């Protein structure tokens, strides 16, 4: 085996007793083909993001992250193996005209076609909405061939006038499902993150996923730490409730799915809600994209549930879904999922806890714990790489090895000064046979910062005259 600087994580110590922050990668379905990751910056508009990523689930998630704090995102578009599909077209119309849809949609759309001027082909005019009537495209005349391609959606509308044509006010509607990535699609894209020449702190897998994919991605994340020396964690999305499924039944299903899936590198977001996006549309979505934006704003040691810093406005997030899910927050939080909640007396919404799907008794219950540890891994390894293959004077071995240990302490001291950790120490175990093993063993222990996750107040009355 080739020699390297290997850092192994010790877990359970708490129970028993200089890198970039917030830069992340997104993997999601998109019609765009790219040989390398597409870079999105916070200065880009919604229109520019869509130009680069298409009208796609990937673009939507990027917008959610950018408007909530993400400054730099590396996007890996995936030609999803499972195509999206349109529903049948329903009509609320008095005229004889009909509308049909064909093609493979690039995203989940709620399409409405409103007739704004009566007539037949080459006479009638229509406006189209992709988001259920929240916003409308420019008016256009139905062409003589009856065909209108909806730009960047993958869909084509075909108008048939019939005997009387279209009447003003006629309305046609249909929905589409988004294209979906298979497990192989996701794992293949996740492999590409290795080749991004920047520090990627976490990866967001856009779109709902089943537990089998959670486990596979968690194993890949473990390899990023142990094999590729690029420690990161994953943000993934739970599947939505089935049609008409009650909140309690949905939660029972999620708790069952959680069994057997354990990883300190895996976060699964169950929080869903009616959210007004950066482009002005309101959609019912998984809020993982928003969560990624909060991580970009937070320091590594900072909980994104911190109430003084990370309120989500009622003007952006109107409600959580499905109805009744707020009563199930404690159950989902205890199962290790990331949820949102309200606090009586505060406006807005807040992350309950930045939970990870860690094993019972793990020190890494929260994302802020793994973010700090991953930063230590990156920074210490960068320092110690400069010490590989160096010679040591065996006649003065303790001093020589201690000097290497002091190199490892430099980034830890910097993190202490930045209040990212409380304290740390590097121990060089005695009696190491460097001549035979040619491997130096170091032990690093650090004390994390604390977090006030609850406050208990003892309130009572007192009599200033009592005892006089």
PLY file of the C-alpha trace (Angstrom):
ply
format ascii 1.0
element vertex 468
property float x
property float y
property float z
element edge 466
property int vertex1
property int vertex2
end_header
0.00 0.00 0.00
1.30 3.45 -0.87
2.18 5.62 2.12
0.13 8.76 2.76
-1.25 10.91 5.56
-4.27 8.95 6.76
-6.62 10.41 9.36
-8.97 7.96 11.06
-11.96 9.29 12.97
-12.49 8.21 16.56
-16.17 8.30 17.49
-17.98 8.07 20.82
-15.45 10.08 22.84
-17.97 12.75 23.79
-20.56 10.23 24.86
-17.97 8.51 27.02
-16.76 11.39 28.65
-7.80 26.36 6.16
-10.27 25.66 3.72
-13.28 27.21 2.04
-16.58 27.16 3.92
-19.92 26.46 2.29
-18.69 25.65 -1.20
-20.72 22.70 -2.36
-21.60 20.59 -5.38
-25.04 19.76 -6.72
-25.95 16.71 -8.74
-29.30 16.84 -10.53
-31.28 16.10 -13.66
-30.79 18.62 -16.46
-31.00 18.61 -20.27
-27.65 20.44 -20.39
-24.57 18.48 -21.43
-21.30 19.50 -19.80
-17.85 17.94 -19.80
-17.04 19.45 -16.42
-18.86 21.00 -13.49
-20.79 24.19 -14.26
-19.90 26.97 -11.84
-22.75 29.05 -10.42
-22.03 32.21 -8.44
-24.29 34.23 -6.17
-24.13 37.22 -8.52
-26.06 35.32 -11.21
-29.73 36.02 -11.82
-32.44 33.38 -12.04
-32.48 33.88 -15.80
-28.74 33.29 -16.08
-28.92 30.18 -13.89
-31.59 28.76 -16.17
-29.55 29.61 -19.25
-26.70 27.55 -17.83
-28.71 24.66 -16.33
-31.99 24.66 -18.29
-35.50 24.68 -16.89
-34.56 21.74 -14.73
-34.71 20.37 -11.18
-31.00 21.18 -10.89
-31.59 24.85 -11.75
-34.46 25.09 -9.25
-32.35 23.70 -6.40
-29.48 26.03 -7.28
-31.77 29.05 -7.12
-33.02 27.97 -3.68
-29.44 27.75 -2.41
-28.23 30.99 -3.97
-31.00 33.12 -2.54
-30.42 31.65 0.92
-26.69 32.31 1.06
-24.68 30.09 -1.30
-21.86 31.98 -3.00
-20.31 29.27 -5.15
-21.84 26.01 -6.39
-20.32 23.40 -8.69
-23.13 21.78 -10.67
-22.99 18.36 -12.32
-25.93 18.01 -14.73
-27.16 14.47 -15.32
-29.08 13.18 -18.33
-31.60 11.32 -16.19
-32.32 7.76 -17.29
-35.99 7.93 -16.26
-37.85 10.39 -18.45
-40.48 12.77 -17.16
-44.02 12.37 -18.46
-46.96 14.73 -19.12
-50.47 14.04 -17.87
-53.53 14.22 -20.07
-54.80 17.71 -20.88
-57.97 18.85 -19.13
-60.16 21.60 -20.58
-62.38 24.27 -19.07
-63.52 25.64 -22.40
-66.63 26.68 -24.33
-65.05 26.56 -27.77
-64.51 23.46 -29.89
-60.72 23.81 -29.95
-58.48 21.23 -28.23
-54.86 21.11 -27.09
-52.55 18.09 -26.99
-49.05 17.80 -25.55
-46.07 15.77 -26.70
-42.41 15.47 -25.75
-40.36 14.64 -22.69
-40.46 17.33 -19.97
-37.24 18.68 -18.45
-38.88 19.38 -15.09
-42.08 19.11 -13.09
-44.41 21.73 -14.55
-48.00 22.79 -13.83
-48.94 24.11 -17.23
-51.95 26.26 -18.03
-52.86 27.56 -21.49
-55.24 30.52 -21.48
-56.93 31.74 -24.68
-56.65 35.55 -24.75
-58.13 36.15 -28.23
-60.76 34.01 -29.97
-60.40 32.36 -33.38
-59.00 29.40 -35.22
-55.46 28.60 -36.25
-53.46 31.68 -37.15
-56.13 33.78 -35.37
-56.47 32.77 -31.72
-53.93 34.04 -29.19
-52.81 32.30 -26.02
-50.63 32.78 -22.96
-48.90 29.90 -21.21
-47.93 29.45 -17.57
-45.43 26.82 -16.45
-46.17 27.21 -12.73
-49.93 26.83 -12.46
-50.75 30.45 -13.20
-48.23 32.15 -10.92
-46.40 33.71 -13.86
-47.27 33.86 -17.57
-45.22 33.85 -20.75
-45.80 36.49 -23.42
-48.95 36.27 -25.53
-48.52 34.54 -28.88
-50.73 33.75 -31.84
-51.49 30.10 -32.49
-49.62 29.41 -35.77
-51.21 28.02 -38.90
-49.73 24.57 -38.28
-51.12 24.58 -34.72
-47.75 23.76 -33.12
-46.09 25.74 -30.32
-42.84 24.50 -28.82
-42.40 25.61 -25.19
-38.80 26.77 -25.14
-36.40 24.83 -22.91
-39.13 22.57 -21.51
-38.90 19.65 -23.93
-42.64 19.99 -24.64
-44.67 20.87 -27.74
-48.32 21.96 -27.73
-50.55 21.02 -30.67
-53.73 23.10 -31.17
-56.72 21.80 -33.14
-59.41 24.39 -33.86
-62.43 22.14 -34.44
-65.62 23.55 -35.91
-65.90 26.77 -33.89
-62.28 27.40 -32.91
-61.15 28.75 -29.54
-63.07 31.24 -27.42
-61.51 33.89 -25.21
-61.23 32.57 -21.67
-60.87 28.91 -22.66
-58.40 27.26 -20.29
-56.39 24.05 -20.73
-54.24 22.45 -18.04
-51.87 19.56 -17.47
-48.96 18.62 -15.24
-45.67 16.83 -15.81
-43.33 14.78 -13.71
-39.63 15.64 -13.62
-37.04 13.29 -15.10
-35.51 11.11 -12.41
-31.97 9.88 -11.88
-31.32 6.20 -11.25
-28.93 5.04 -8.54
-26.27 4.49 -11.20
-26.83 8.02 -12.54
-26.25 9.51 -9.08
-23.24 7.37 -8.16
-21.60 8.05 -11.51
-22.05 11.80 -11.03
-20.84 11.62 -7.44
-17.60 10.10 -8.70
-17.04 13.24 -10.80
-16.93 15.43 -7.68
-13.43 13.99 -7.08
-12.11 15.96 -10.03
-13.38 19.38 -9.01
-10.29 21.43 -8.24
-11.69 23.14 -5.17
-12.63 22.26 -1.60
-16.13 20.80 -1.71
-17.60 20.76 1.78
-20.80 18.88 0.93
-22.79 17.54 -1.99
-26.52 17.99 -2.54
-28.21 15.17 -4.47
-31.20 16.91 -6.07
-34.44 14.93 -6.15
-36.10 12.38 -3.90
-34.22 9.19 -3.13
-34.94 5.83 -1.53
-32.97 4.31 1.38
-30.98 2.04 -0.97
-29.50 5.13 -2.61
-28.92 6.77 0.78
-26.79 3.80 1.80
-24.90 3.66 -1.49
-24.12 7.37 -1.36
-23.09 7.13 2.30
-20.56 4.44 1.35
-19.25 6.69 -1.41
-18.91 9.57 1.08
-16.90 7.32 3.40
-14.55 6.63 0.48
-14.14 10.36 -0.06
-12.70 10.51 3.46
-10.60 7.36 3.59
-9.58 6.83 -0.04
-9.70 10.17 -1.82
-8.70 12.32 1.19
-11.48 14.80 0.39
-13.85 14.57 3.38
-17.39 15.79 2.72
-20.97 15.06 3.72
-24.12 14.57 1.68
-27.47 16.35 1.72
-30.21 14.16 0.30
-33.99 14.43 -0.05
-36.59 12.05 1.35
-39.36 10.87 -0.94
-42.55 12.95 -0.81
-45.79 11.54 0.58
-47.93 9.58 -1.82
-51.10 11.18 -3.12
-53.55 11.70 -0.27
-51.22 10.18 2.34
-51.86 11.57 5.83
-49.00 13.14 7.77
-48.90 10.43 10.46
-48.79 7.63 7.89
-46.07 9.46 5.99
-43.98 9.81 9.14
-44.44 6.14 10.00
-43.09 5.29 6.56
-40.08 7.60 7.00
-39.22 6.16 10.41
-39.34 2.67 8.93
-37.06 3.71 6.06
-34.53 5.06 8.54
-33.88 1.62 10.04
-30.60 0.11 8.87
-29.25 3.34 7.35
-26.45 4.85 9.44
-23.72 7.25 8.43
-22.01 10.28 9.94
-21.69 11.63 6.37
-25.40 11.55 5.50
-28.16 14.08 6.05
-31.68 13.44 4.77
-34.07 16.39 4.55
-37.74 15.59 5.10
-38.85 19.24 5.35
-41.26 20.16 2.56
-43.27 23.30 2.03
-44.95 25.84 -0.21
-42.03 28.10 -1.06
-41.74 31.25 -3.19
-38.62 30.81 -5.24
-36.02 33.26 -6.51
-37.85 33.52 -9.86
-41.14 34.47 -8.17
-42.89 31.13 -8.64
-44.46 29.32 -5.69
-44.03 25.56 -5.57
-44.45 22.70 -3.13
-40.90 21.37 -2.79
-38.38 19.59 -0.62
-36.43 22.37 1.09
-32.96 20.82 0.81
-31.81 23.54 -1.61
-32.69 26.18 0.98
-30.80 24.20 3.65
-27.67 24.19 1.48
-27.84 27.98 1.31
-27.92 28.19 5.10
-24.76 26.05 5.35
-22.98 28.48 3.06
-23.83 31.33 5.43
-22.89 29.45 8.60
-19.41 29.01 10.03
-18.37 25.38 10.30
-19.06 25.28 14.05
-22.36 27.13 13.78
-25.71 25.33 13.89
-28.03 26.32 11.06
-30.78 26.04 13.66
-29.40 29.11 15.46
-32.49 31.26 15.95
-30.72 34.62 16.00
-29.14 34.02 12.59
-31.18 31.70 10.38
-34.85 32.63 10.31
-36.73 31.62 7.16
-39.27 34.31 6.40
-43.01 33.67 6.26
-42.93 35.73 3.07
-40.84 33.00 1.45
-42.06 29.82 3.12
-45.85 29.92 3.45
-46.48 26.53 5.06
-45.06 23.08 5.61
-46.47 20.05 3.84
-48.21 17.67 4.09
-50.87 19.21 6.31
-50.35 18.17 9.92
-46.63 17.46 9.56
-45.71 20.03 12.25
-47.21 17.77 14.91
-44.76 15.04 13.82
-41.58 17.14 14.06
-40.35 15.55 17.28
-40.70 12.04 15.88
-38.81 12.88 12.69
-36.10 14.75 14.59
-35.59 11.81 16.94
-35.26 9.52 13.90
-32.36 11.66 12.67
-34.03 13.62 9.87
-33.66 17.34 9.22
-36.95 19.15 9.83
-38.22 22.71 10.21
-40.28 24.14 13.05
-41.78 27.31 14.50
-41.14 28.87 17.92
-44.01 30.57 19.70
-42.99 34.22 20.01
-40.74 34.27 16.92
-41.77 34.88 13.35
-40.62 32.62 10.55
-39.38 29.06 10.37
-36.24 27.46 11.77
-34.20 24.29 11.36
-35.07 22.03 14.28
-31.61 20.41 14.37
-29.08 19.81 11.57
-29.37 16.06 12.14
-27.22 13.38 10.52
-28.29 9.75 10.15
-25.55 8.69 12.55
-25.41 5.52 14.68
-26.73 5.66 18.25
-24.14 7.11 20.62
-22.21 8.85 17.88
-20.49 12.18 18.55
-21.62 13.26 15.07
-25.32 13.84 15.62
-25.27 17.22 13.91
-23.82 18.59 10.68
-21.80 21.22 12.55
-19.86 18.40 14.22
-18.85 16.72 10.96
-18.14 20.08 9.30
-15.61 20.93 12.02
-14.03 17.47 11.95
-13.79 17.46 8.16
-12.08 20.83 8.26
-9.55 19.51 10.78
-8.91 16.54 8.49
-8.28 18.78 5.50
-6.10 21.31 7.31
-4.01 18.87 9.34
-3.41 16.65 6.34
-2.29 19.64 4.26
0.33 20.46 6.92
1.53 16.90 7.38
1.87 16.23 3.66
4.95 18.48 3.78
6.54 16.04 6.25
6.32 12.86 4.19
9.61 11.16 3.30
11.58 13.47 5.60
14.48 12.01 7.48
14.63 11.97 11.27
17.65 11.78 13.54
17.23 8.58 15.56
19.67 9.85 18.20
17.23 12.67 18.97
14.00 10.92 18.02
11.60 12.39 20.57
12.44 15.96 19.58
12.28 15.15 15.85
8.85 13.54 16.11
7.54 16.24 18.44
8.45 18.81 15.78
6.19 17.02 13.32
3.44 16.97 15.95
3.82 20.72 16.35
3.20 21.10 12.62
-0.15 19.35 13.06
-1.01 21.75 15.88
-0.72 24.88 13.72
-4.14 24.60 11.98
-5.73 23.54 15.26
-4.44 26.70 16.94
-5.89 28.70 14.07
-9.29 27.05 14.54
-9.12 27.75 18.28
-8.44 31.43 17.55
-11.40 31.48 15.15
-13.64 29.98 17.89
-14.34 26.97 15.66
-13.14 24.61 18.40
-12.57 25.19 22.12
-9.19 23.49 22.50
-7.05 20.74 21.02
-3.93 18.70 21.62
-1.59 16.57 19.55
0.03 13.59 21.25
3.08 11.77 19.88
2.96 8.28 21.49
6.30 7.20 22.93
8.31 4.18 21.87
7.63 4.34 18.14
9.98 2.20 16.02
10.33 4.49 13.04
13.19 2.47 11.60
10.97 -0.59 11.20
7.48 0.83 10.65
8.52 4.01 8.80
5.16 5.35 9.97
4.59 8.08 12.54
1.49 7.74 14.71
-0.16 10.87 16.08
-3.22 11.23 18.30
-5.34 14.38 17.94
-8.09 15.24 20.37
-10.16 18.39 20.28
-12.91 19.90 22.38
-15.76 21.25 20.24
-17.63 24.43 20.98
-20.87 23.97 22.89
-24.37 24.78 21.68
-27.35 25.91 23.72
-30.07 23.66 22.29
-32.56 24.31 25.08
-33.04 26.63 28.04
-34.73 25.75 31.33
-35.78 28.63 33.59
-36.80 28.27 37.24
-39.29 31.09 37.86
-40.78 31.84 41.23
-41.69 34.61 43.65
-39.80 35.84 46.69
-40.72 38.05 49.61
-38.03 40.67 50.33
-39.36 40.95 53.93
-39.33 37.27 54.72
-36.94 36.38 57.52
-36.71 40.00 58.85
0 1
1 2
2 3
3 4
4 5
5 6
6 7
7 8
8 9
9 10
10 11
11 12
12 13
13 14
14 15
15 16
17 18
18 19
19 20
20 21
21 22
22 23
23 24
24 25
25 26
26 27
27 28
28 29
29 30
30 31
31 32
32 33
33 34
34 35
35 36
36 37
37 38
38 39
39 40
40 41
41 42
42 43
43 44
44 45
45 46
46 47
47 48
48 49
49 50
50 51
51 52
52 53
53 54
54 55
55 56
56 57
57 58
58 59
59 60
60 61
61 62
62 63
63 64
64 65
65 66
66 67
67 68
68 69
69 70
70 71
71 72
72 73
73 74
74 75
75 76
76 77
77 78
78 79
79 80
80 81
81 82
82 83
83 84
84 85
85 86
86 87
87 88
88 89
89 90
90 91
91 92
92 93
93 94
94 95
95 96
96 97
97 98
98 99
99 100
100 101
101 102
102 103
103 104
104 105
105 106
106 107
107 108
108 109
109 110
110 111
111 112
112 113
113 114
114 115
115 116
116 117
117 118
118 119
119 120
120 121
121 122
122 123
123 124
124 125
125 126
126 127
127 128
128 129
129 130
130 131
131 132
132 133
133 134
134 135
135 136
136 137
137 138
138 139
139 140
140 141
141 142
142 143
143 144
144 145
145 146
146 147
147 148
148 149
149 150
150 151
151 152
152 153
153 154
154 155
155 156
156 157
157 158
158 159
159 160
160 161
161 162
162 163
163 164
164 165
165 166
166 167
167 168
168 169
169 170
170 171
171 172
172 173
173 174
174 175
175 176
176 177
177 178
178 179
179 180
180 181
181 182
182 183
183 184
184 185
185 186
186 187
187 188
188 189
189 190
190 191
191 192
192 193
193 194
194 195
195 196
196 197
197 198
198 199
199 200
200 201
201 202
202 203
203 204
204 205
205 206
206 207
207 208
208 209
209 210
210 211
211 212
212 213
213 214
214 215
215 216
216 217
217 218
218 219
219 220
220 221
221 222
222 223
223 224
224 225
225 226
226 227
227 228
228 229
229 230
230 231
231 232
232 233
233 234
234 235
235 236
236 237
237 238
238 239
239 240
240 241
241 242
242 243
243 244
244 245
245 246
246 247
247 248
248 249
249 250
250 251
251 252
252 253
253 254
254 255
255 256
256 257
257 258
258 259
259 260
260 261
261 262
262 263
263 264
264 265
265 266
266 267
267 268
268 269
269 270
270 271
271 272
272 273
273 274
274 275
275 276
276 277
277 278
278 279
279 280
280 281
281 282
282 283
283 284
284 285
285 286
286 287
287 288
288 289
289 290
290 291
291 292
292 293
293 294
294 295
295 296
296 297
297 298
298 299
299 300
300 301
301 302
302 303
303 304
304 305
305 306
306 307
307 308
308 309
309 310
310 311
311 312
312 313
313 314
314 315
315 316
316 317
317 318
318 319
319 320
320 321
321 322
322 323
323 324
324 325
325 326
326 327
327 328
328 329
329 330
330 331
331 332
332 333
333 334
334 335
335 336
336 337
337 338
338 339
339 340
340 341
341 342
342 343
343 344
344 345
345 346
346 347
347 348
348 349
349 350
350 351
351 352
352 353
353 354
354 355
355 356
356 357
357 358
358 359
359 360
360 361
361 362
362 363
363 364
364 365
365 366
366 367
367 368
368 369
369 370
370 371
371 372
372 373
373 374
374 375
375 376
376 377
377 378
378 379
379 380
380 381
381 382
382 383
383 384
384 385
385 386
386 387
387 388
388 389
389 390
390 391
391 392
392 393
393 394
394 395
395 396
396 397
397 398
398 399
399 400
400 401
401 402
402 403
403 404
404 405
405 406
406 407
407 408
408 409
409 410
410 411
411 412
412 413
413 414
414 415
415 416
416 417
417 418
418 419
419 420
420 421
421 422
422 423
423 424
424 425
425 426
426 427
427 428
428 429
429 430
430 431
431 432
432 433
433 434
434 435
435 436
436 437
437 438
438 439
439 440
440 441
441 442
442 443
443 444
444 445
445 446
446 447
447 448
448 449
449 450
450 451
451 452
452 453
453 454
454 455
455 456
456 457
457 458
458 459
459 460
460 461
461 462
462 463
463 464
464 465
465 466
466 467
